[in-house]
């Protein structure tokens, strides 16, 4: 995003980044001081991370304006489908060359999405057009569920590669997938069954929402407090169910229509709470160590992939929107939670993804700061350097002393070398080519008909015509 970071100062523009680093640091300090050990192996940890993921996905999709999204529906569909896959493939190619381990290519998917919370925080300071802001907001909101699904589908294959590699080297490895990595199984029947359960969740949510609207009124804003409370409780049950059974696609679709006002007005705080909790947990797991080199490579590859894919997808937008979308990659809550979800099966996931998230956000700040400095400030009151300010307009009265049919010739005002407006001096003038009754045919014609001109810009045009 082309952001106005210069006007807000370094700390203000990077507040979300420092907040993330600070929360991770607190989690690391608590983990190092209390000796919490490896939390990722417990069933409670797996349920906790998938529940956080479900909350984050609902928060992302429930803020999408479907009416605004219809204006660029084709672009948005390409962005959250082809765009996410293309970005993951580009990142995976870089990881293949650096890591030389196919198992960890799944980490490319974990950082392929754009964080909607970070986008929302910086959207108001951006120079994006309203259309560009809508495209980026919807892109950031709906590539989350696509990224989660892609992670769930690719994780079993990556885990199988990891087990094969461990068997060849004689070391032990995780034999089965749990959590997000085991959400859909590893064959077509498992995939079909998972899609079916997601469809059941959506159907149940739709039936409950229609029932509420038919019994209490079609406008949710007019529902009674009791009805609002019932709707919130039903939604909580749906989200917990989605977290327990890893129905991420279902909860993302539910967020498009199941929106009780009593909850949606507090959804920003809930999403930020999930973000803080996930970042703190990430810090707890970082006690085991950080893989800084691979993390830097992963983060740089993710940002570079957004530049390539964003430039191609946004090629028909104007220049500011096109460059801003290409520089719009940010990582946040979804990447954090995906790293937490992959940690039980891929022990290096958190150690690599954590520095990658910080790298992406640092690159975002640096690139957008440079891009913002290269753009003219629309609120700057100073005139452009190639043209001095116009003098204030003064009424100019034609000299009629020579009688009808004459108008003064042009002469400079006060002897100015290149004036923006001039006053006349007497002299003969040819008749109006449009006649007495027809309209004037040029900017000079109304002067020839002895009509006073008082506007400085119009007189400037007259001078150019002359």
MOQUIHU-V150180 format. One record per residue. RES is the residue in one small letter. D_LAST is the distance of its C-alpha to the last C-alpha in whole Angstrom. Layout:
RES&D_LAST  RES&D_LAST
This chain:
x&46  x&43  x&44  x&43  x&46  x&45  x&44  x&48  x&50  x&52  x&55  x&53  x&51  x&55  x&57  x&58  x&59  x&61  x&63  x&64  x&65  x&67  x&68  x&70  x&71  x&73  x&74  x&75  x&77  x&79  x&80  x&81  x&83  x&85  x&86  x&84  x&85  x&84  x&82  x&81  x&84  x&85  x&85  x&83  x&81  x&80  x&79  x&77  x&75  x&74  x&74  x&71  x&70  x&70  x&69  x&66  x&65  x&65  x&63  x&60  x&60  x&61  x&57  x&55  x&53  x&54  x&51  x&49  x&50  x&50  x&46  x&47  x&51  x&50  x&49  x&51  x&54  x&54  x&53  x&57  x&58  x&57  x&55  x&58  x&61  x&58  x&58  x&62  x&62  x&60  x&61  x&65  x&64  x&63  x&67  x&69  x&68  x&68  x&71  x&73  x&75  x&74  x&75  x&72  x&70  x&70  x&68  x&65  x&65  x&66  x&62  x&60  x&59  x&56  x&58  x&56  x&57  x&55  x&52  x&53  x&53  x&50  x&48  x&46  x&45  x&43  x&40  x&41  x&39  x&41  x&42  x&43  x&45  x&47  x&47  x&49  x&51  x&53  x&53  x&55  x&57  x&58  x&59  x&61  x&64  x&63  x&64  x&67  x&68  x&67  x&69  x&72  x&72  x&72  x&74  x&77  x&76  x&76  x&79  x&81  x&79  x&80  x&84  x&84  x&83  x&85  x&88  x&88  x&87  x&91  x&89  x&89  x&86  x&85  x&87  x&85  x&81  x&81  x&78  x&75  x&76  x&79  x&77  x&77  x&80  x&79  x&80  x&78  x&81  x&80  x&76  x&77  x&79  x&77  x&74  x&76  x&77  x&73  x&73  x&76  x&74  x&71  x&73  x&75  x&72  x&70  x&74  x&74  x&70  x&71  x&74  x&73  x&70  x&72  x&75  x&72  x&69  x&66  x&64  x&65  x&63  x&66  x&69  x&72  x&73  x&76  x&74  x&71  x&74  x&76  x&72  x&72  x&76  x&75  x&72  x&74  x&77  x&75  x&73  x&77  x&78  x&75  x&75  x&79  x&79  x&75  x&74  x&70  x&68  x&70  x&69  x&65  x&65  x&67  x&64  x&62  x&63  x&66  x&64  x&66  x&64  x&67  x&67  x&63  x&62  x&64  x&63  x&61  x&64  x&66  x&64  x&64  x&68  x&68  x&66  x&68  x&71  x&70  x&69  x&72  x&74  x&72  x&73  x&77  x&77  x&75  x&78  x&80  x&77  x&73  x&72  x&69  x&68  x&68  x&66  x&63  x&63  x&63  x&61  x&58  x&59  x&58  x&55  x&54  x&55  x&53  x&50  x&51  x&51  x&49  x&46  x&47  x&48  x&44  x&42  x&40  x&39  x&36  x&36  x&38  x&40  x&41  x&42  x&43  x&46  x&47  x&48  x&49  x&53  x&55  x&59  x&61  x&64  x&64  x&65  x&67  x&69  x&69  x&71  x&73  x&74  x&74  x&76  x&80  x&80  x&77  x&79  x&76  x&73  x&72  x&73  x&70  x&68  x&68  x&66  x&64  x&62  x&62  x&60  x&58  x&56  x&56  x&54  x&52  x&51  x&50  x&48  x&46  x&46  x&44  x&42  x&41  x&40  x&38  x&36  x&33  x&35  x&33  x&34  x&33  x&31  x&30  x&26  x&25  x&26  x&23  x&20  x&21  x&22  x&19  x&20  x&21  x&19  x&20  x&19  x&17  x&18  x&17  x&18  x&20  x&23  x&21  x&23  x&21  x&18  x&16  x&14  x&13  x&11  x&9  x&12  x&13  x&16  x&19  x&18  x&17  x&16  x&14  x&13  x&13  x&12  x&12  x&13  x&13  x&14  x&16  x&15  x&15  x&13  x&14  x&16  x&15  x&15  x&17  x&20  x&21  x&23  x&21  x&19  x&15  x&13  x&10  x&9  x&8  x&11  x&13  x&12  x&12  x&16  x&16  x&17  x&17  x&15  x&17  x&16  x&15  x&14  x&12  x&10  x&10  x&9  x&6  x&5  x&5  x&4  x&0
